[in-house]
Amino acid sequence: MKIMPNRMDRGFFKYQEEFEQKALEVLRSGWYVLGKEVSSFEEEFAAYTGGNYCVGLASGLDALWIAFRLLGIGKGDEVIVQGNTYIASVMGITINGAVPVFVEPDQYYGIDADQIEAKITQKTKAVLVTHLYGTASSMDKIIALCGKYGLKLVEDCAQSHGACYDGQMTGTFGDVGCFSFYPSKNLGAFGDAGAVIVKEKKLAEEFRMFRNYGSEKRYYNKVVGANSRLDELQAGMLRVRLKHLDALTKEKAEIADRYTREIHNPMILLPGVPKRSTCVWHQYVIRCEERERLIAYLNEREIGTIIHYPIPPHLAEAYQYLGYGEGFLPKTEHFARTVLSIPMYNGMTREEQDYVIEALNQFK
Ligand SMILES: Cc1ncc(COP(=O)(O)O)c(C=O)c1O
């Protein structure tokens, strides 16, 4: 049985009619950028998260860098971020000329809140929390520290649509919650798309202006902005998917529960979730000290896997200029050497799940 790490087509076919109907509706409307689909999606997504305002953007990376830009974070400022995040989180900081200050993760792959305070300097302006793999990070200590030192709090929720900490949804804790709707995400579009959830009305208005060449009124440009608009077609698709997001998350959670209950192998470490958090299982990430051998073994059985992520940002070629070498973040680097995302997607059959479980249990 051939099993791919992800099957985005299954997510499409599950609601094929609704997607196709909405696509035709948008195509026939004659209005394709920043229209009623976008504003309806923004309202619906803000309501879903419990956040105040949503502004649709072109991607998750745009959400991040524009967030730091509008929060006034730039050249020479420091932003505290976990070492084990996807590189886009770090690019959101450095595009603005700010400096990422790396902190090791905790056992749940979230930023280790106990290590943040020691990294705060006069130059620190913000903390960026990535709710990695779909698990909501523990927020209370981080919120307290941001309050104590007057720091901005930005959340990278590219992988955590719907995940909660203490019953509150990720993306609503900080000044800005940054979302990606890249097709493989839990709330995925059929192309690139993103959004922010914003607490303050004034900041939300600044996002609306910035995404459209810094313009509120046609051909009147207040600031130098970007073209980072969410288009009508993607917004329409996202509205369809959002209606089903809780059901899609539940389906993934059931697969994750099965994996957690039924994978028994001393060579494989399964993921955990902090007590006060929920996980929406963007990925099911195991760890194995003999990962390369496990990948080859699974490949032989036609089970595909992905490593999220093999090279931590501080060791990426793009960030050589920061001057960090191997050994700088031992825990982050150990995770990068041992993590492995196993197949888990909406529409995964019970037989496919059985096959993955059995293969993992038989690995010696
Ligand atoms: C944690 C994280 N941050 C940011 C991004 C960037 O999002 P996008 O690909 O929409 O720019 C992604 C996804 O690619 C991500 O997984």
PDBQT file of the ligand as one rigid body, heavy atoms in Angstrom, charges set to zero:
ROOT
HETATM    1  C1  LIG A 401       5.244  28.034  11.271  1.00  0.00    +0.000 C 
HETATM    2  C2  LIG A 401       5.079  28.695   9.938  1.00  0.00    +0.000 A 
HETATM    3  N1  LIG A 401       5.251  30.019   9.841  1.00  0.00    +0.000 NA
HETATM    4  C3  LIG A 401       5.074  30.666   8.684  1.00  0.00    +0.000 A 
HETATM    5  C4  LIG A 401       4.749  30.001   7.530  1.00  0.00    +0.000 A 
HETATM    6  C5  LIG A 401       4.669  30.766   6.254  1.00  0.00    +0.000 C 
HETATM    7  O1  LIG A 401       3.431  30.722   5.643  1.00  0.00    +0.000 OA
HETATM    8  P1  LIG A 401       3.297  30.902   4.061  1.00  0.00    +0.000 P 
HETATM    9  O2  LIG A 401       3.850  29.681   3.404  1.00  0.00    +0.000 OA
HETATM   10  O3  LIG A 401       1.836  31.073   3.849  1.00  0.00    +0.000 OA
HETATM   11  O4  LIG A 401       4.059  32.146   3.705  1.00  0.00    +0.000 OA
HETATM   12  C6  LIG A 401       4.551  28.613   7.578  1.00  0.00    +0.000 A 
HETATM   13  C7  LIG A 401       4.136  27.814   6.427  1.00  0.00    +0.000 C 
HETATM   14  O5  LIG A 401       4.652  27.707   5.396  1.00  0.00    +0.000 OA
HETATM   15  C8  LIG A 401       4.739  27.948   8.809  1.00  0.00    +0.000 A 
HETATM   16  O6  LIG A 401       4.583  26.609   8.906  1.00  0.00    +0.000 OA
ENDROOT
TORSDOF 0
